[in-house]
Amino acid sequence: MSNIKSRRRKSLLDMKILEERLERYLLLTKDAIDKVKISKEKQINWKESAEDFLDMAKRYLSDAVYFKKKGDFVRAFACVNYAHGWLDAGARLGLFDVGKDNRLFSVD
């Protein structure tokens, strides 16, 4: 019986941690959105920008794998979402040629 109670307590603690981290991520994202200002148009190095977006996606994916191995599934999930966000952003901007693959990317 104590094993069941112990697991129940751990599950409740895990949910509390998940809820706290989710709230932190929500507030962080809201603050970031509030801070955004649309920049004036400027010339960019297309290849360099595409490589940077892809590098960021790969780094976040690597972080996700690291956190998963440590059992920190909340951070792993956050990192994998960041990774895919970089890929989606690059695809929507046209930095990546993904065809019209709207299954893997947020493109039309």
Buried (B, 14 or more C-beta within 10 A) or exposed (E): EEEEEEEEEEEEEEEEEEEEBEEEBEEEEEEEEEEEEEEEEEEEEEEEEBEBBBEBBEBBBEBBEEBBEEEBEBBBBBBBEBBBBBBBBBBBEEBBEBEEEEEEBEBE
